[in-house]
Amino acid sequence: MMESEAETDVAITDARRRIVSASSGIVPFAKRIIPLTNGRHIPRRGMMVETDWKRASHIAAVSPIQIGGGKQGDMCICFKTLARSGRWCIN
């Protein structure tokens, strides 16, 4: 329901950073972004992973998924940009 009202795509990973669920079409981008978080502490409030809105197809933020005090995986939220069309704004 969230995705039907917004211009975002989401990928969910498990604790080993394997994609377990994702919006259609975002998997190739998510597979490039998720390795950028390897070995990094992701704060509870999340962090930006891809910010190049002028050239990248998406900008992306990653937040941890915590259940019962333990990290179960991450949620990667991707926002489409219009970079490929030469119009530099977030879609």
N, C-alpha and C positions, 0 to 999 in steps of 0.2 A: 504494500500500500504506500509506503514511504516513497518508493521509487516512481510510482505512477504520478506523483505530484511534484517531483523535483527533477532537476537536471543533474543527478548524481548517479554514480555506479558504485557498488560496494563489493568487496571481496573479504571473506572471512577465512582466517587460517587457524589451524590447530596449534598446539604448543611447539610443534616442530617446524612451524611456518609453512606447512603444506596447505594449499587452498582446498577448503572443504565445501565452500559454497560461494557463488559469485553471480553478479548480474551478467546477463548475456553480453558478449562482446568485450568485456573488460579483462578477461583472463590474460591475453597476451601482454597488455600494459601492466597488470598486476604482477605477472611473473618477472618483469623487469624491475619493478619498484620494490617488491618484498625483500630481495637479497640486500638492498641498501640498508635494511634494518638489522642485518646479522651482526651480532656482537655488540649492539647498541642497546642501552637502557631506554625503553620507551616510557616516558613519564605517564602517570595516570591521566593527566589532562590531554595526552597525545602530543604528536609533533608532526610538523610538515616534512614530507619526504621529497616531493617534487614541487618546485615553485616556479619553474621557468615557463610562465604563461605565454611568453612571446614565441617560443619554439616548440614546446611539448604539446602533445595532443590533449593532455590532462594535467591538472595539478592534483596533488594527493597528500592526504594526512593519514597517519596511522595512530590508532588508540588501542591500548591493551583491553582484552576481555578478561575480567576477573570474576571468579565465582568462589564464594566461601573463602576469600582472602588469597586464593592462589590464581596465578595466571593460567588461563586455558587456551589462549591464542590472541590474535590481533584482528582488528577490523580496519581495513584500508578503504577510505572513502575517497573517491575520485570525482573531480569536477571537470567536465569537458570545457575546453577552450576553443577559440576560433583561430588559433595560431596558424593552422594549415591554410586558411582562406586569406591570410594576410591582414585580417582585421584583429587587432590586438585587444581583445576584451574577453572576459569570462562569459561563456554562454549561459 
